[in-house]
Amino acid sequence: QVQLVESGGGLVQAGGSLRLSCASSGSIFSINAMGWYRQAPGKRELVARITSGGSTKYAESVKGRFTISRDNAKNTVYLQMNSLKPEDTAVYYCNANVVANWGRVGDYWGQGTQVTVSS
């Protein structure tokens, strides 16, 4: 089994910062891409994604404000969120494309962490 555990969400004022972490554990051989998605009422969107080689992709709405990074030795992905806006309010989910020890490749998800930005 593979588990993803997120941390770092919370309540922050507009203009503030938060850092999300997502640690992967279990029967992991390697991890391909890792990413963050967010779910607000009525929509779910990719926020940022990073490959095993470090290439990144961001939603237009967060470019220049959010930074995704990963620590391959710790199987952990981070999302540094600066200059937060009320429209960033959502539940943030971590995603990882994992190669398991027994060879199966699949997408795994964290439980979600709430980010609330007050105006």
URVENBEL-V115591 format. One record per backbone hydrogen bond with DSSP energy under -0.5 kcal/mol. CO is the residue of the C=O (numbers start at 0). NH is the residue of the N-H. E is the energy in kcal/mol with one decimal. If there is no record, write none. Layout:
co={CO/CO}
nh={NH/NH}
e={E/E}
This chain:
co={0/2/3/4/6/9/11/12/14/15/17/19/20/21/22/24/25/26/26/29/32/33/34/35/35/36/37/37/38/39/42/44/46/47/48/49/50/54/56/58/58/59/61/61/64/66/68/69/70/70/70/74/75/76/77/78/78/79/79/80/83/84/85/89/89/90/91/92/93/94/95/95/96/97/97/98/98/99/103/105/107/112/113/114/115/115/117}
nh={26/24/5/22/20/115/117/15/82/83/80/78/6/76/4/2/27/28/100/98/96/49/94/46/47/92/39/44/90/42/39/37/58/35/56/33/53/50/48/61/62/62/64/65/81/79/77/71/73/74/75/23/70/21/68/19/80/66/81/17/14/87/88/91/114/38/112/36/109/34/97/107/31/99/105/28/29/102/99/97/95/91/9/89/11/117/13}
e={-2.4/-2.4/-0.5/-2.4/-2.7/-2.7/-2.4/-2.3/-0.6/-2.3/-3.2/-2.2/-2.1/-2.2/-2.3/-2.7/-2.1/-0.5/-1.7/-3.2/-2.6/-3.0/-2.6/-2.8/-1.6/-3.1/-0.5/-2.4/-2.1/-2.5/-2.2/-2.4/-2.5/-2.8/-2.0/-2.7/-1.4/-2.4/-2.2/-1.6/-0.9/-0.5/-2.3/-2.3/-1.9/-3.0/-3.1/-0.6/-0.8/-0.7/-1.9/-2.4/-2.9/-1.8/-1.7/-2.6/-0.6/-2.4/-0.6/-2.1/-3.1/-2.3/-1.7/-0.6/-2.7/-2.7/-2.0/-2.9/-2.2/-2.8/-0.9/-2.4/-3.3/-0.7/-2.1/-3.0/-1.8/-2.1/-3.2/-2.8/-2.1/-3.1/-1.1/-2.0/-2.5/-0.6/-2.5}
